[in-house]
């Protein structure tokens, strides 16, 4: 058992130090960009959504509500 501890202790320390070096400190307090869509694109997407709902789609509207909530949180992040 002690031989495993001798092996894993240095590996754990190495893993921690590598993780610390790989972290980009400048991006920790920034928000990801929000993709902007044109009005024409949004109208086309709404038409496609209406068609999908009319065809019986039920998951797409739920996913879009989640996506809207995430975009709202991104806007608040700025």
mmCIF file of the N, C-alpha and C atoms, coordinates in Angstrom:
data_MODEL
# 
_entry.id   MODEL 
# 
loop_
_atom_site.group_PDB 
_atom_site.id 
_atom_site.type_symbol 
_atom_site.label_atom_id 
_atom_site.label_alt_id 
_atom_site.label_comp_id 
_atom_site.label_asym_id 
_atom_site.label_entity_id 
_atom_site.label_seq_id 
_atom_site.pdbx_PDB_ins_code 
_atom_site.Cartn_x 
_atom_site.Cartn_y 
_atom_site.Cartn_z 
_atom_site.occupancy 
_atom_site.B_iso_or_equiv 
_atom_site.pdbx_formal_charge 
_atom_site.auth_seq_id 
_atom_site.auth_comp_id 
_atom_site.auth_asym_id 
_atom_site.auth_atom_id 
_atom_site.pdbx_PDB_model_num 
ATOM 1   N N  . UNK A 1 1  ? 0.823   -1.196 0.000   1.00 0.00 ? 1  UNK A N  1 
ATOM 2   C CA . UNK A 1 1  ? 0.000   0.000  0.000   1.00 0.00 ? 1  UNK A CA 1 
ATOM 3   C C  . UNK A 1 1  ? 0.862   1.253  0.000   1.00 0.00 ? 1  UNK A C  1 
ATOM 4   N N  . UNK A 1 2  ? 1.944   1.258  0.763   1.00 0.00 ? 2  UNK A N  1 
ATOM 5   C CA . UNK A 1 2  ? 2.790   2.450  0.798   1.00 0.00 ? 2  UNK A CA 1 
ATOM 6   C C  . UNK A 1 2  ? 3.474   2.695  -0.535  1.00 0.00 ? 2  UNK A C  1 
ATOM 7   N N  . UNK A 1 3  ? 3.732   1.640  -1.315  1.00 0.00 ? 3  UNK A N  1 
ATOM 8   C CA . UNK A 1 3  ? 4.344   1.855  -2.621  1.00 0.00 ? 3  UNK A CA 1 
ATOM 9   C C  . UNK A 1 3  ? 3.375   2.581  -3.556  1.00 0.00 ? 3  UNK A C  1 
ATOM 10  N N  . UNK A 1 4  ? 2.076   2.315  -3.418  1.00 0.00 ? 4  UNK A N  1 
ATOM 11  C CA . UNK A 1 4  ? 1.091   3.042  -4.219  1.00 0.00 ? 4  UNK A CA 1 
ATOM 12  C C  . UNK A 1 4  ? 1.029   4.506  -3.813  1.00 0.00 ? 4  UNK A C  1 
ATOM 13  N N  . UNK A 1 5  ? 1.115   4.754  -2.511  1.00 0.00 ? 5  UNK A N  1 
ATOM 14  C CA . UNK A 1 5  ? 1.112   6.138  -2.044  1.00 0.00 ? 5  UNK A CA 1 
ATOM 15  C C  . UNK A 1 5  ? 2.324   6.880  -2.579  1.00 0.00 ? 5  UNK A C  1 
ATOM 16  N N  . UNK A 1 6  ? 3.464   6.238  -2.596  1.00 0.00 ? 6  UNK A N  1 
ATOM 17  C CA . UNK A 1 6  ? 4.685   6.869  -3.116  1.00 0.00 ? 6  UNK A CA 1 
ATOM 18  C C  . UNK A 1 6  ? 4.550   7.168  -4.602  1.00 0.00 ? 6  UNK A C  1 
ATOM 19  N N  . UNK A 1 7  ? 3.812   6.329  -5.318  1.00 0.00 ? 7  UNK A N  1 
ATOM 20  C CA . UNK A 1 7  ? 3.633   6.536  -6.747  1.00 0.00 ? 7  UNK A CA 1 
ATOM 21  C C  . UNK A 1 7  ? 2.627   7.648  -7.020  1.00 0.00 ? 7  UNK A C  1 
ATOM 22  N N  . UNK A 1 8  ? 1.493   7.625  -6.320  1.00 0.00 ? 8  UNK A N  1 
ATOM 23  C CA . UNK A 1 8  ? 0.422   8.556  -6.623  1.00 0.00 ? 8  UNK A CA 1 
ATOM 24  C C  . UNK A 1 8  ? 0.635   9.957  -6.041  1.00 0.00 ? 8  UNK A C  1 
ATOM 25  N N  . UNK A 1 9  ? 1.356   10.105 -4.994  1.00 0.00 ? 9  UNK A N  1 
ATOM 26  C CA . UNK A 1 9  ? 1.575   11.434 -4.410  1.00 0.00 ? 9  UNK A CA 1 
ATOM 27  C C  . UNK A 1 9  ? 2.276   12.361 -5.403  1.00 0.00 ? 9  UNK A C  1 
ATOM 28  N N  . UNK A 1 10 ? 3.382   11.962 -6.012  1.00 0.00 ? 10 UNK A N  1 
ATOM 29  C CA . UNK A 1 10 ? 4.008   12.865 -6.988  1.00 0.00 ? 10 UNK A CA 1 
ATOM 30  C C  . UNK A 1 10 ? 3.144   13.082 -8.234  1.00 0.00 ? 10 UNK A C  1 
ATOM 31  N N  . UNK A 1 11 ? 2.418   12.048 -8.647  1.00 0.00 ? 11 UNK A N  1 
ATOM 32  C CA . UNK A 1 11 ? 1.552   12.204 -9.818  1.00 0.00 ? 11 UNK A CA 1 
ATOM 33  C C  . UNK A 1 11 ? 0.422   13.182 -9.538  1.00 0.00 ? 11 UNK A C  1 
ATOM 34  N N  . UNK A 1 12 ? -0.128  13.115 -8.339  1.00 0.00 ? 12 UNK A N  1 
ATOM 35  C CA . UNK A 1 12 ? -1.186  14.054 -7.965  1.00 0.00 ? 12 UNK A CA 1 
ATOM 36  C C  . UNK A 1 12 ? -0.679  15.483 -7.951  1.00 0.00 ? 12 UNK A C  1 
ATOM 37  N N  . UNK A 1 13 ? 0.500   15.671 -7.398  1.00 0.00 ? 13 UNK A N  1 
ATOM 38  C CA . UNK A 1 13 ? 1.097   17.009 -7.377  1.00 0.00 ? 13 UNK A CA 1 
ATOM 39  C C  . UNK A 1 13 ? 1.371   17.517 -8.781  1.00 0.00 ? 13 UNK A C  1 
ATOM 40  N N  . UNK A 1 14 ? 1.856   16.654 -9.635  1.00 0.00 ? 14 UNK A N  1 
ATOM 41  C CA . UNK A 1 14 ? 2.120   17.031 -11.018 1.00 0.00 ? 14 UNK A CA 1 
ATOM 42  C C  . UNK A 1 14 ? 0.825   17.399 -11.736 1.00 0.00 ? 14 UNK A C  1 
ATOM 43  N N  . UNK A 1 15 ? -0.210  16.618 -11.531 1.00 0.00 ? 15 UNK A N  1 
ATOM 44  C CA . UNK A 1 15 ? -1.494  16.902 -12.173 1.00 0.00 ? 15 UNK A CA 1 
ATOM 45  C C  . UNK A 1 15 ? -2.040  18.255 -11.725 1.00 0.00 ? 15 UNK A C  1 
ATOM 46  N N  . UNK A 1 16 ? -1.934  18.539 -10.435 1.00 0.00 ? 16 UNK A N  1 
ATOM 47  C CA . UNK A 1 16 ? -2.422  19.827 -9.930  1.00 0.00 ? 16 UNK A CA 1 
ATOM 48  C C  . UNK A 1 16 ? -1.635  20.987 -10.515 1.00 0.00 ? 16 UNK A C  1 
ATOM 49  N N  . UNK A 1 17 ? -0.337  20.839 -10.577 1.00 0.00 ? 17 UNK A N  1 
ATOM 50  C CA . UNK A 1 17 ? 0.473   21.935 -11.094 1.00 0.00 ? 17 UNK A CA 1 
ATOM 51  C C  . UNK A 1 17 ? 0.234   22.145 -12.582 1.00 0.00 ? 17 UNK A C  1 
ATOM 52  N N  . UNK A 1 18 ? 0.042   21.074 -13.333 1.00 0.00 ? 18 UNK A N  1 
ATOM 53  C CA . UNK A 1 18 ? -0.249  21.219 -14.757 1.00 0.00 ? 18 UNK A CA 1 
ATOM 54  C C  . UNK A 1 18 ? -1.602  21.867 -14.977 1.00 0.00 ? 18 UNK A C  1 
ATOM 55  N N  . UNK A 1 19 ? -2.562  21.525 -14.164 1.00 0.00 ? 19 UNK A N  1 
ATOM 56  C CA . UNK A 1 19 ? -3.887  22.129 -14.274 1.00 0.00 ? 19 UNK A CA 1 
ATOM 57  C C  . UNK A 1 19 ? -3.814  23.620 -13.979 1.00 0.00 ? 19 UNK A C  1 
ATOM 58  N N  . UNK A 1 20 ? -3.053  23.987 -12.975 1.00 0.00 ? 20 UNK A N  1 
ATOM 59  C CA . UNK A 1 20 ? -2.920  25.397 -12.629 1.00 0.00 ? 20 UNK A CA 1 
ATOM 60  C C  . UNK A 1 20 ? -2.257  26.165 -13.760 1.00 0.00 ? 20 UNK A C  1 
ATOM 61  N N  . UNK A 1 21 ? -1.291  25.574 -14.417 1.00 0.00 ? 21 UNK A N  1 
ATOM 62  C CA . UNK A 1 21 ? -0.605  26.249 -15.512 1.00 0.00 ? 21 UNK A CA 1 
ATOM 63  C C  . UNK A 1 21 ? -1.499  26.381 -16.734 1.00 0.00 ? 21 UNK A C  1 
ATOM 64  N N  . UNK A 1 22 ? -2.393  25.444 -16.927 1.00 0.00 ? 22 UNK A N  1 
ATOM 65  C CA . UNK A 1 22 ? -3.228  25.439 -18.126 1.00 0.00 ? 22 UNK A CA 1 
ATOM 66  C C  . UNK A 1 22 ? -4.405  26.391 -18.018 1.00 0.00 ? 22 UNK A C  1 
ATOM 67  N N  . UNK A 1 23 ? -4.719  26.866 -16.840 1.00 0.00 ? 23 UNK A N  1 
ATOM 68  C CA . UNK A 1 23 ? -5.875  27.736 -16.658 1.00 0.00 ? 23 UNK A CA 1 
ATOM 69  C C  . UNK A 1 23 ? -5.569  29.130 -17.167 1.00 0.00 ? 23 UNK A C  1 
ATOM 70  N N  . UNK A 1 24 ? -6.417  29.627 -18.043 1.00 0.00 ? 24 UNK A N  1 
ATOM 71  C CA . UNK A 1 24 ? -6.279  30.980 -18.567 1.00 0.00 ? 24 UNK A CA 1 
ATOM 72  C C  . UNK A 1 24 ? -6.974  31.924 -17.597 1.00 0.00 ? 24 UNK A C  1 
ATOM 73  N N  . UNK A 1 25 ? -6.220  32.603 -16.793 1.00 0.00 ? 25 UNK A N  1 
ATOM 74  C CA . UNK A 1 25 ? -6.788  33.469 -15.749 1.00 0.00 ? 25 UNK A CA 1 
ATOM 75  C C  . UNK A 1 25 ? -7.558  34.646 -16.329 1.00 0.00 ? 25 UNK A C  1 
ATOM 76  N N  . UNK A 1 26 ? -7.226  35.084 -17.540 1.00 0.00 ? 26 UNK A N  1 
ATOM 77  C CA . UNK A 1 26 ? -7.918  36.238 -18.108 1.00 0.00 ? 26 UNK A CA 1 
ATOM 78  C C  . UNK A 1 26 ? -9.347  35.910 -18.502 1.00 0.00 ? 26 UNK A C  1 
ATOM 79  N N  . UNK A 1 27 ? -9.650  34.642 -18.776 1.00 0.00 ? 27 UNK A N  1 
ATOM 80  C CA . UNK A 1 27 ? -10.997 34.296 -19.220 1.00 0.00 ? 27 UNK A CA 1 
ATOM 81  C C  . UNK A 1 27 ? -11.921 33.896 -18.072 1.00 0.00 ? 27 UNK A C  1 
ATOM 82  N N  . UNK A 1 28 ? -11.442 33.916 -16.862 1.00 0.00 ? 28 UNK A N  1 
ATOM 83  C CA . UNK A 1 28 ? -12.268 33.477 -15.738 1.00 0.00 ? 28 UNK A CA 1 
ATOM 84  C C  . UNK A 1 28 ? -13.417 34.432 -15.460 1.00 0.00 ? 28 UNK A C  1 
ATOM 85  N N  . UNK A 1 29 ? -13.235 35.717 -15.740 1.00 0.00 ? 29 UNK A N  1 
ATOM 86  C CA . UNK A 1 29 ? -14.258 36.702 -15.414 1.00 0.00 ? 29 UNK A CA 1 
ATOM 87  C C  . UNK A 1 29 ? -14.922 37.281 -16.646 1.00 0.00 ? 29 UNK A C  1 
ATOM 88  N N  . UNK A 1 30 ? -14.836 36.603 -17.776 1.00 0.00 ? 30 UNK A N  1 
ATOM 89  C CA . UNK A 1 30 ? -15.460 37.109 -18.986 1.00 0.00 ? 30 UNK A CA 1 
ATOM 90  C C  . UNK A 1 30 ? -16.633 36.231 -19.374 1.00 0.00 ? 30 UNK A C  1 
ATOM 91  N N  . UNK A 1 31 ? -17.548 36.832 -20.087 1.00 0.00 ? 31 UNK A N  1 
ATOM 92  C CA . UNK A 1 31 ? -18.730 36.111 -20.545 1.00 0.00 ? 31 UNK A CA 1 
ATOM 93  C C  . UNK A 1 31 ? -18.517 35.679 -21.987 1.00 0.00 ? 31 UNK A C  1 
ATOM 94  N N  . UNK A 1 32 ? -19.039 34.531 -22.363 1.00 0.00 ? 32 UNK A N  1 
ATOM 95  C CA . UNK A 1 32 ? -18.930 34.124 -23.762 1.00 0.00 ? 32 UNK A CA 1 
ATOM 96  C C  . UNK A 1 32 ? -19.775 35.035 -24.646 1.00 0.00 ? 32 UNK A C  1 
ATOM 97  N N  . UNK A 1 33 ? -19.418 35.157 -25.921 1.00 0.00 ? 33 UNK A N  1 
ATOM 98  C CA . UNK A 1 33 ? -20.194 36.032 -26.810 1.00 0.00 ? 33 UNK A CA 1 
ATOM 99  C C  . UNK A 1 33 ? -21.565 35.445 -27.112 1.00 0.00 ? 33 UNK A C  1 
ATOM 100 N N  . UNK A 1 34 ? -22.495 36.318 -27.397 1.00 0.00 ? 34 UNK A N  1 
ATOM 101 C CA . UNK A 1 34 ? -23.847 35.914 -27.779 1.00 0.00 ? 34 UNK A CA 1 
ATOM 102 C C  . UNK A 1 34 ? -23.950 36.062 -29.287 1.00 0.00 ? 34 UNK A C  1 
ATOM 103 N N  . UNK A 1 35 ? -24.372 35.019 -29.964 1.00 0.00 ? 35 UNK A N  1 
ATOM 104 C CA . UNK A 1 35 ? -24.549 35.070 -31.408 1.00 0.00 ? 35 UNK A CA 1 
ATOM 105 C C  . UNK A 1 35 ? -25.770 35.918 -31.729 1.00 0.00 ? 35 UNK A C  1 
ATOM 106 N N  . UNK A 1 36 ? -25.585 36.864 -32.622 1.00 0.00 ? 36 UNK A N  1 
ATOM 107 C CA . UNK A 1 36 ? -26.694 37.719 -33.052 1.00 0.00 ? 36 UNK A CA 1 
ATOM 108 C C  . UNK A 1 36 ? -27.254 37.171 -34.362 1.00 0.00 ? 36 UNK A C  1 
ATOM 109 N N  . UNK A 1 37 ? -28.575 37.218 -34.517 1.00 0.00 ? 37 UNK A N  1 
ATOM 110 C CA . UNK A 1 37 ? -29.243 36.740 -35.717 1.00 0.00 ? 37 UNK A CA 1 
ATOM 111 C C  . UNK A 1 37 ? -29.995 37.888 -36.373 1.00 0.00 ? 37 UNK A C  1 
ATOM 112 N N  . UNK A 1 38 ? -30.041 37.884 -37.693 1.00 0.00 ? 38 UNK A N  1 
ATOM 113 C CA . UNK A 1 38 ? -30.766 38.924 -38.416 1.00 0.00 ? 38 UNK A CA 1 
ATOM 114 C C  . UNK A 1 38 ? -32.275 38.704 -38.248 1.00 0.00 ? 38 UNK A C  1 
ATOM 115 N N  . UNK A 1 39 ? -33.047 39.752 -38.536 1.00 0.00 ? 39 UNK A N  1 
ATOM 116 C CA . UNK A 1 39 ? -34.502 39.650 -38.444 1.00 0.00 ? 39 UNK A CA 1 
ATOM 117 C C  . UNK A 1 39 ? -35.032 38.621 -39.441 1.00 0.00 ? 39 UNK A C  1 
ATOM 118 N N  . UNK A 1 40 ? -34.471 38.604 -40.645 1.00 0.00 ? 40 UNK A N  1 
ATOM 119 C CA . UNK A 1 40 ? -34.915 37.644 -41.657 1.00 0.00 ? 40 UNK A CA 1 
ATOM 120 C C  . UNK A 1 40 ? -34.652 36.206 -41.200 1.00 0.00 ? 40 UNK A C  1 
ATOM 121 N N  . UNK A 1 41 ? -33.503 35.977 -40.576 1.00 0.00 ? 41 UNK A N  1 
ATOM 122 C CA . UNK A 1 41 ? -33.175 34.642 -40.079 1.00 0.00 ? 41 UNK A CA 1 
ATOM 123 C C  . UNK A 1 41 ? -34.155 34.234 -38.982 1.00 0.00 ? 41 UNK A C  1 
ATOM 124 N N  . UNK A 1 42 ? -34.487 35.160 -38.085 1.00 0.00 ? 42 UNK A N  1 
ATOM 125 C CA . UNK A 1 42 ? -35.420 34.864 -36.997 1.00 0.00 ? 42 UNK A CA 1 
ATOM 126 C C  . UNK A 1 42 ? -36.817 34.555 -37.531 1.00 0.00 ? 42 UNK A C  1 
ATOM 127 N N  . UNK A 1 43 ? -37.246 35.282 -38.554 1.00 0.00 ? 43 UNK A N  1 
ATOM 128 C CA . UNK A 1 43 ? -38.560 35.016 -39.161 1.00 0.00 ? 43 UNK A CA 1 
ATOM 129 C C  . UNK A 1 43 ? -38.563 33.623 -39.781 1.00 0.00 ? 43 UNK A C  1 
ATOM 130 N N  . UNK A 1 44 ? -37.495 33.273 -40.471 1.00 0.00 ? 44 UNK A N  1 
ATOM 131 C CA . UNK A 1 44 ? -37.381 31.948 -41.075 1.00 0.00 ? 44 UNK A CA 1 
ATOM 132 C C  . UNK A 1 44 ? -37.401 30.868 -39.990 1.00 0.00 ? 44 UNK A C  1 
ATOM 133 N N  . UNK A 1 45 ? -36.683 31.080 -38.909 1.00 0.00 ? 45 UNK A N  1 
ATOM 134 C CA . UNK A 1 45 ? -36.652 30.105 -37.811 1.00 0.00 ? 45 UNK A CA 1 
ATOM 135 C C  . UNK A 1 45 ? -38.032 29.947 -37.181 1.00 0.00 ? 45 UNK A C  1 
ATOM 136 N N  . UNK A 1 46 ? -38.751 31.070 -37.013 1.00 0.00 ? 46 UNK A N  1 
ATOM 137 C CA . UNK A 1 46 ? -40.107 31.001 -36.442 1.00 0.00 ? 46 UNK A CA 1 
ATOM 138 C C  . UNK A 1 46 ? -41.042 30.213 -37.355 1.00 0.00 ? 46 UNK A C  1 
ATOM 139 N N  . UNK A 1 47 ? -40.913 30.437 -38.679 1.00 0.00 ? 47 UNK A N  1 
ATOM 140 C CA . UNK A 1 47 ? -41.743 29.680 -39.626 1.00 0.00 ? 47 UNK A CA 1 
ATOM 141 C C  . UNK A 1 47 ? -41.435 28.184 -39.546 1.00 0.00 ? 47 UNK A C  1 
ATOM 142 N N  . UNK A 1 48 ? -40.149 27.845 -39.463 1.00 0.00 ? 48 UNK A N  1 
ATOM 143 C CA . UNK A 1 48 ? -39.757 26.442 -39.358 1.00 0.00 ? 48 UNK A CA 1 
ATOM 144 C C  . UNK A 1 48 ? -40.265 25.829 -38.054 1.00 0.00 ? 48 UNK A C  1 
ATOM 145 N N  . UNK A 1 49 ? -40.207 26.602 -36.961 1.00 0.00 ? 49 UNK A N  1 
ATOM 146 C CA . UNK A 1 49 ? -40.699 26.103 -35.679 1.00 0.00 ? 49 UNK A CA 1 
ATOM 147 C C  . UNK A 1 49 ? -42.203 25.866 -35.741 1.00 0.00 ? 49 UNK A C  1 
ATOM 148 N N  . UNK A 1 50 ? -42.931 26.813 -36.328 1.00 0.00 ? 50 UNK A N  1 
ATOM 149 C CA . UNK A 1 50 ? -44.380 26.633 -36.472 1.00 0.00 ? 50 UNK A CA 1 
ATOM 150 C C  . UNK A 1 50 ? -44.696 25.361 -37.249 1.00 0.00 ? 50 UNK A C  1 
ATOM 151 N N  . UNK A 1 51 ? -43.943 25.107 -38.309 1.00 0.00 ? 51 UNK A N  1 
ATOM 152 C CA . UNK A 1 51 ? -44.165 23.908 -39.121 1.00 0.00 ? 51 UNK A CA 1 
ATOM 153 C C  . UNK A 1 51 ? -43.856 22.644 -38.321 1.00 0.00 ? 51 UNK A C  1 
ATOM 154 N N  . UNK A 1 52 ? -42.793 22.685 -37.540 1.00 0.00 ? 52 UNK A N  1 
ATOM 155 C CA . UNK A 1 52 ? -42.421 21.518 -36.728 1.00 0.00 ? 52 UNK A CA 1 
ATOM 156 C C  . UNK A 1 52 ? -43.477 21.235 -35.665 1.00 0.00 ? 52 UNK A C  1 
ATOM 157 N N  . UNK A 1 53 ? -43.979 22.289 -35.042 1.00 0.00 ? 53 UNK A N  1 
ATOM 158 C CA . UNK A 1 53 ? -45.023 22.118 -34.020 1.00 0.00 ? 53 UNK A CA 1 
ATOM 159 C C  . UNK A 1 53 ? -46.300 21.568 -34.664 1.00 0.00 ? 53 UNK A C  1 
ATOM 160 N N  . UNK A 1 54 ? -46.639 22.083 -35.836 1.00 0.00 ? 54 UNK A N  1 
ATOM 161 C CA . UNK A 1 54 ? -47.833 21.601 -36.534 1.00 0.00 ? 54 UNK A CA 1 
ATOM 162 C C  . UNK A 1 54 ? -47.694 20.127 -36.915 1.00 0.00 ? 54 UNK A C  1 
ATOM 163 N N  . UNK A 1 55 ? -46.446 19.692 -37.130 1.00 0.00 ? 55 UNK A N  1 
ATOM 164 C CA . UNK A 1 55 ? -46.193 18.291 -37.479 1.00 0.00 ? 55 UNK A CA 1 
ATOM 165 C C  . UNK A 1 55 ? -46.114 17.405 -36.242 1.00 0.00 ? 55 UNK A C  1 
ATOM 166 N N  . UNK A 1 56 ? -46.242 17.999 -35.065 1.00 0.00 ? 56 UNK A N  1 
ATOM 167 C CA . UNK A 1 56 ? -46.267 17.198 -33.845 1.00 0.00 ? 56 UNK A CA 1 
ATOM 168 C C  . UNK A 1 56 ? -45.005 17.262 -32.985 1.00 0.00 ? 56 UNK A C  1 
ATOM 169 N N  . UNK A 1 57 ? -44.080 18.142 -33.310 1.00 0.00 ? 57 UNK A N  1 
ATOM 170 C CA . UNK A 1 57 ? -42.861 18.257 -32.511 1.00 0.00 ? 57 UNK A CA 1 
ATOM 171 C C  . UNK A 1 57 ? -43.194 18.790 -31.121 1.00 0.00 ? 57 UNK A C  1 
ATOM 172 N N  . UNK A 1 58 ? -42.642 18.152 -30.100 1.00 0.00 ? 58 UNK A N  1 
ATOM 173 C CA . UNK A 1 58 ? -42.863 18.619 -28.728 1.00 0.00 ? 58 UNK A CA 1 
ATOM 174 C C  . UNK A 1 58 ? -41.555 18.947 -28.022 1.00 0.00 ? 58 UNK A C  1 
ATOM 175 N N  . UNK A 1 59 ? -40.447 18.352 -28.427 1.00 0.00 ? 59 UNK A N  1 
ATOM 176 C CA . UNK A 1 59 ? -39.163 18.580 -27.752 1.00 0.00 ? 59 UNK A CA 1 
ATOM 177 C C  . UNK A 1 59 ? -38.539 19.909 -28.161 1.00 0.00 ? 59 UNK A C  1 
ATOM 178 N N  . UNK A 1 60 ? -38.716 20.308 -29.412 1.00 0.00 ? 60 UNK A N  1 
ATOM 179 C CA . UNK A 1 60 ? -38.068 21.521 -29.904 1.00 0.00 ? 60 UNK A CA 1 
ATOM 180 C C  . UNK A 1 60 ? -38.491 22.760 -29.111 1.00 0.00 ? 60 UNK A C  1 
ATOM 181 N N  . UNK A 1 61 ? -39.787 22.986 -28.862 1.00 0.00 ? 61 UNK A N  1 
ATOM 182 C CA . UNK A 1 61 ? -40.159 24.172 -28.074 1.00 0.00 ? 61 UNK A CA 1 
ATOM 183 C C  . UNK A 1 61 ? -39.544 24.173 -26.667 1.00 0.00 ? 61 UNK A C  1 
ATOM 184 N N  . UNK A 1 62 ? -39.444 23.022 -26.054 1.00 0.00 ? 62 UNK A N  1 
ATOM 185 C CA . UNK A 1 62 ? -38.836 22.939 -24.721 1.00 0.00 ? 62 UNK A CA 1 
ATOM 186 C C  . UNK A 1 62 ? -37.363 23.313 -24.791 1.00 0.00 ? 62 UNK A C  1 
ATOM 187 N N  . UNK A 1 63 ? -36.680 22.783 -25.797 1.00 0.00 ? 63 UNK A N  1 
ATOM 188 C CA . UNK A 1 63 ? -35.258 23.098 -25.949 1.00 0.00 ? 63 UNK A CA 1 
ATOM 189 C C  . UNK A 1 63 ? -35.053 24.587 -26.224 1.00 0.00 ? 63 UNK A C  1 
ATOM 190 N N  . UNK A 1 64 ? -35.936 25.187 -27.011 1.00 0.00 ? 64 UNK A N  1 
ATOM 191 C CA . UNK A 1 64 ? -35.802 26.608 -27.308 1.00 0.00 ? 64 UNK A CA 1 
ATOM 192 C C  . UNK A 1 64 ? -36.045 27.468 -26.073 1.00 0.00 ? 64 UNK A C  1 
ATOM 193 N N  . UNK A 1 65 ? -36.951 27.055 -25.198 1.00 0.00 ? 65 UNK A N  1 
ATOM 194 C CA . UNK A 1 65 ? -37.154 27.782 -23.937 1.00 0.00 ? 65 UNK A CA 1 
ATOM 195 C C  . UNK A 1 65 ? -35.885 27.737 -23.082 1.00 0.00 ? 65 UNK A C  1 
ATOM 196 N N  . UNK A 1 66 ? -35.236 26.569 -23.036 1.00 0.00 ? 66 UNK A N  1 
ATOM 197 C CA . UNK A 1 66 ? -33.974 26.446 -22.298 1.00 0.00 ? 66 UNK A CA 1 
ATOM 198 C C  . UNK A 1 66 ? -32.907 27.352 -22.914 1.00 0.00 ? 66 UNK A C  1 
ATOM 199 N N  . UNK A 1 67 ? -32.839 27.354 -24.239 1.00 0.00 ? 67 UNK A N  1 
ATOM 200 C CA . UNK A 1 67 ? -31.870 28.175 -24.957 1.00 0.00 ? 67 UNK A CA 1 
ATOM 201 C C  . UNK A 1 67 ? -32.122 29.657 -24.681 1.00 0.00 ? 67 UNK A C  1 
ATOM 202 N N  . UNK A 1 68 ? -33.390 30.075 -24.657 1.00 0.00 ? 68 UNK A N  1 
ATOM 203 C CA . UNK A 1 68 ? -33.727 31.472 -24.361 1.00 0.00 ? 68 UNK A CA 1 
ATOM 204 C C  . UNK A 1 68 ? -33.270 31.846 -22.953 1.00 0.00 ? 68 UNK A C  1 
ATOM 205 N N  . UNK A 1 69 ? -33.493 30.952 -22.001 1.00 0.00 ? 69 UNK A N  1 
ATOM 206 C CA . UNK A 1 69 ? -33.087 31.216 -20.625 1.00 0.00 ? 69 UNK A CA 1 
ATOM 207 C C  . UNK A 1 69 ? -31.561 31.363 -20.534 1.00 0.00 ? 69 UNK A C  1 
ATOM 208 N N  . UNK A 1 70 ? -30.829 30.513 -21.267 1.00 0.00 ? 70 UNK A N  1 
ATOM 209 C CA . UNK A 1 70 ? -29.376 30.609 -21.261 1.00 0.00 ? 70 UNK A CA 1 
ATOM 210 C C  . UNK A 1 70 ? -28.901 31.913 -21.884 1.00 0.00 ? 70 UNK A C  1 
ATOM 211 N N  . UNK A 1 71 ? -29.535 32.329 -22.972 1.00 0.00 ? 71 UNK A N  1 
ATOM 212 C CA . UNK A 1 71 ? -29.168 33.610 -23.600 1.00 0.00 ? 71 UNK A CA 1 
ATOM 213 C C  . UNK A 1 71 ? -29.453 34.774 -22.648 1.00 0.00 ? 71 UNK A C  1 
ATOM 214 N N  . UNK A 1 72 ? -30.562 34.717 -21.928 1.00 0.00 ? 72 UNK A N  1 
ATOM 215 C CA . UNK A 1 72 ? -30.866 35.767 -20.953 1.00 0.00 ? 72 UNK A CA 1 
ATOM 216 C C  . UNK A 1 72 ? -29.792 35.823 -19.860 1.00 0.00 ? 72 UNK A C  1 
ATOM 217 N N  . UNK A 1 73 ? -29.318 34.650 -19.418 1.00 0.00 ? 73 UNK A N  1 
ATOM 218 C CA . UNK A 1 73 ? -28.262 34.630 -18.403 1.00 0.00 ? 73 UNK A CA 1 
ATOM 219 C C  . UNK A 1 73 ? -26.961 35.187 -18.956 1.00 0.00 ? 73 UNK A C  1 
ATOM 220 N N  . UNK A 1 74 ? -26.670 34.914 -20.210 1.00 0.00 ? 74 UNK A N  1 
ATOM 221 C CA . UNK A 1 74 ? -25.467 35.474 -20.842 1.00 0.00 ? 74 UNK A CA 1 
ATOM 222 C C  . UNK A 1 74 ? -25.563 36.991 -20.932 1.00 0.00 ? 74 UNK A C  1 
ATOM 223 N N  . UNK A 1 75 ? -26.734 37.490 -21.276 1.00 0.00 ? 75 UNK A N  1 
ATOM 224 C CA . UNK A 1 75 ? -26.909 38.954 -21.343 1.00 0.00 ? 75 UNK A CA 1 
ATOM 225 C C  . UNK A 1 75 ? -26.695 39.573 -19.965 1.00 0.00 ? 75 UNK A C  1 
ATOM 226 N N  . UNK A 1 76 ? -27.178 38.927 -18.932 1.00 0.00 ? 76 UNK A N  1 
ATOM 227 C CA . UNK A 1 76 ? -27.013 39.437 -17.562 1.00 0.00 ? 76 UNK A CA 1 
ATOM 228 C C  . UNK A 1 76 ? -25.545 39.374 -17.118 1.00 0.00 ? 76 UNK A C  1 
ATOM 229 N N  . UNK A 1 77 ? -24.802 38.459 -17.696 1.00 0.00 ? 77 UNK A N  1 
ATOM 230 C CA . UNK A 1 77 ? -23.392 38.281 -17.358 1.00 0.00 ? 77 UNK A CA 1 
ATOM 231 C C  . UNK A 1 77 ? -22.569 39.491 -17.772 1.00 0.00 ? 77 UNK A C  1 
ATOM 232 N N  . UNK A 1 78 ? -22.994 40.165 -18.814 1.00 0.00 ? 78 UNK A N  1 
ATOM 233 C CA . UNK A 1 78 ? -22.248 41.316 -19.329 1.00 0.00 ? 78 UNK A CA 1 
ATOM 234 C C  . UNK A 1 78 ? -22.385 42.429 -18.380 1.00 0.00 ? 78 UNK A C  1 
# 
